[in-house]
């Protein structure tokens, strides 16, 4: 059985950085909190818990000491609360997310109504929005929603880092008709599209596709959906223990990819599991 592993499978730059910072902080502190799980990988969050990293949902649940800010970042209100409490901060906000926050702040400061292309409820979007401290803000989940924006003098357009460029381009086109001046900052990071393009390519060349990553990870679930649309024999798994022999009947090529929050050791265990079944 041939195994096709996507080059981009697993951690993106921001998740790799945040994970490294979290493990280093766990080593150097006697107990530390993270505001929300560091990444959407239950297996990795468990490893960090074993090293003393306690996940909390709100700043007021953090006892004295230090807090890790995950790669999605936090809202300006949460950051103020953290600073008011004089907590030590290990800031693992991805620099690309930080850049989107800074652009939201800049646009609102300079008098633009901010249009943010993204998922309203996502913590990253909530964080970015909070930095647009004055003027109107609009969150647009799909291009058609931009039609509802009322005409105004200035619009500033940014995006959640994981959005598709095509949606961003369509929203930009609609916004052009809605204002006299449109300022655009492309804050999309290409980690998502690179993974999705490779997943498509692998699905076309495989008889079975395994997509590894947390069931709570939106980007992994999306990869699984993209693969399943091309190759119905697609399985989304979190660990090697979930592999089933019967999936491999008549399979010559197995494609493997993984979400941006899937640790390398989980990918390696799945490859080993596939090799055992193959033998
Ligand atoms: S997907 Fe991009 S923006 Fe998000 S954490 Fe990874 S590198 Fe950073």
Boltz pocket constraint, residues with backbone or C-beta under 6 A from the ligand:
constraints:
  - pocket:
      binder: B
      contacts: [[A, 12], [A, 13], [A, 14], [A, 15], [A, 71], [A, 94], [A, 95], [A, 96], [A, 97], [A, 161], [A, 162], [A, 189], [A, 190], [A, 191], [A, 192], [A, 260]]
      max_distance: 6.0
